[in-house]
Amino acid sequence: MNRPSIVEWAPFQLRGGASEAELFEASGQIQEQFLSRQHGFVRRDLLRWKNDCWVDIVYWIDRESADAAMKAAAESTVCQRYFQLMANGDQTSLDPGVLLFERMASYP
């Protein structure tokens, strides 16, 4: 497997009224039905910080793969269901939007 060179950082808060069970179900669906089928996808981590503060971290082989997947996500109904569980960015200072980081060094 190729080592990822791009890390996608997507912080969000769970929308009011949405449950963790709904989030985990939608997260599994986006993983199985969308991300795992995208060219250049390596792996993904879903992290919780406090209460309803979350970060989706997705690892990609290259920026082109990440960009293509982000465009495809806009047309995906499974992605839209997942995104609907997230609060709008203006409701939280946690959400700077999706950021793509380039791997510059990696240490064991």
Phi, psi and omega in degrees: 000139176288150178279140180293142176247348180236133177243122179266124181248115184230087179282149177200165171247146177292132180299142177305132180091345178275144182257160175298324178300318177296319180298313181294323178295312180293325178296318177296321180292317179295326178294309186286318188267347182232292188302314183296346181260359183273136176299134176086358178289134179251302180192174183213144174234136174249118185244145174246136178261279178232143175043253184252026178263123186230161172220128172262122179244121182239134182254131183234153177294318183207168182295324180300318178295317179297315180298316180297319180293322179296321177293317180295328181298328180295337181258358186266125178292325179294323177292318180299321177298319179295313182296330180293344177277355183262142175291154176295149182303330181285354180267356183210141175280350179292332191268100173269005187092182179280130178242143176248125179251139176266131179291123180255331178202154178221135184235142179290000000 
